[in-house]
């Protein structure tokens, strides 16, 4: 019986096209469909953004939660401001 080449744990990994994250595929597809300099720079910026996130060990949902927490600030109110 042949040894399987993938394990069930590999199902949690994000999809990639060589070194490009799958989330950068949409801007890259936009560039391929509309080849202009501005779409090239958007695709390049998206790939750079996702590479930097990966370099620091973040995924997009984790980064969005971090950004939301940073924007909300340190003070969290238990009662909404409109009920004072």
C-alpha positions in Angstrom: 0.0 0.0 0.0 1.5 3.4 -1.0 2.3 5.9 1.8 0.0 8.9 1.6 1.7 12.1 0.6 -0.5 14.4 2.8 -1.7 14.1 6.3 -5.0 15.3 7.7 -3.2 18.0 9.7 -2.2 19.7 6.4 -5.9 20.6 5.7 -5.6 23.5 8.1 -2.8 25.2 6.0 -3.7 28.1 3.8 -3.7 27.5 0.0 -0.7 28.9 -1.9 0.4 29.3 -5.5 4.2 28.9 -5.0 5.0 31.7 -2.5 1.8 33.8 -3.1 -0.9 33.5 -0.5 -4.4 32.7 -1.8 -5.7 36.0 -0.4 -3.5 37.9 -2.9 -5.0 35.9 -5.8 -7.9 38.4 -6.3 -5.7 41.5 -6.9 -3.4 39.3 -9.0 -6.4 38.1 -11.0 -7.5 41.7 -11.4 -4.1 42.6 -12.7 -4.2 39.7 -15.2 -7.7 40.7 -16.4 -6.9 44.5 -16.6 -3.2 44.9 -17.2 -2.3 48.4 -16.2 0.4 49.8 -14.0 -2.0 50.7 -11.2 -3.4 47.2 -11.0 0.1 45.8 -11.0 1.0 48.0 -8.0 -2.3 47.0 -6.2 -1.4 43.3 -6.7 2.2 43.9 -5.7 1.0 45.8 -2.6 -1.4 43.0 -1.6 1.3 40.4 -2.0 3.7 42.5 0.1 1.0 43.0 2.7 0.2 39.3 3.1 4.0 38.5 3.1 4.5 40.9 5.9 1.6 39.5 7.9 3.0 36.0 7.4 6.5 37.1 8.4 5.1 38.3 11.7 3.0 35.2 12.2 -0.4 36.7 11.7 -3.3 35.5 9.6 -5.8 38.0 8.1 -8.6 37.3 10.7 -6.1 37.6 13.6 -4.7 40.9 12.1 -8.2 42.3 11.7 -9.0 41.4 15.3 -5.8 43.1 16.4 -6.6 46.2 14.4 -10.2 46.3 15.8 -8.9 46.0 19.3 -6.3 48.8 18.7 -9.0 51.1 17.2 -11.4 50.4 20.0 -8.9 51.5 22.6 -8.1 50.3 26.1 -11.4 51.5 27.8 -14.3 49.1 27.1 -17.7 50.2 28.5 -20.1 47.6 29.9 -23.1 50.0 29.2 -23.6 51.5 25.8 -23.1 55.3 25.7 -26.7 55.9 24.6 -28.1 54.4 27.8 -26.5 56.9 30.2 
